[in-house]
């Protein structure tokens, strides 16, 4: 049975073009020129997929998405916009939007979105296995959307903000953890007189967990220790983050730090099993800062550890998990902060 796509845009030229692509891809198509018109159309003939422009005269596409999600919960919603605004993207994703497309787009991008929308609609009333598979694909698509939004930003600061905002949407305390780790990493670097590391280190620290965009929320938020299979998935996030940043020209220099931040000084870490000085210096600093912040802030699996105890744990693992020089510099950085 052919599925119906409702195309909602106040630009008649673009609406007609998207309709022609939609029908050529094997879907039925209908149109509306406004959000109110779309709701009226859905009331008479509910569509399995809604392809909505964000910025329209009258009520916006964001308003329409919220209305559709409330009134037609099994309709897959796709949003399209010419404005790469991260707040709009986050607001859309909070309405369980299936895909978020930046203009200009082509037929192949529409096909990708409609295919995901078709499968999302099927999974919304389907069996658990199908729903699990869709959740995996949606995570992957969100990582793609995050990369596209970052690429579309003119300033590096805005690109960085877009990636961190997407991470915060996916992981509780994603922004706070990234910010604290970056500040502590720079403080350690200052103790080590590593001025040449600062720019790459700051970006790498802020984005060190960006690969978690592709980690299941059930793993990130699990209130119990991860099992072996879940750890295998979690241990892929440094490589996933590296791959994402390799596609971002402005953040490419920091990609190596992101990939290596879970390497151990004795070679027992992941994902590459690097050891000693073969681990990028920035990653060795970041590893200490990341571990300290993780230990001293509450997690779904454990309470926060007192700072003094966390410092003792870093010292205990000096030479095995951590570079001894960086581990010692953490203590000096904390002492300097306390004396300031």
Buried (B, 14 or more C-beta within 10 A) or exposed (E): EEBBBBBBBBBEEBBEBBBEBBEEBEBBBBBBBBBBBBBEBBEEEBBBBBBBBBBBEEBBBBBBBBBBBEEBEEBBBBBBBBEBBBEBBBBBBEBBBBBBBBBEBEBEBBBBBBEBBBBBBBBBEBEEEBBEEBBEBBBBBBBBBBBBBBBBBEEEEBBBBBBBBBBBBBBBBBBEBBBBBBBBBBBBBBBBEBEEBBEBBBBBBBBBBBBBBBBBEEBBEBEEEBEEEBEEEBBBBBBBBBBBBBBBEBBEBBBBBBBBBBBBBEBEBBBBEBBEEEBBBBBBBBBBBBBBBBBBBEBEEEEEBEEEEBBEBBBEBBEEBBBBBBBBBBBBBBEEEEEE
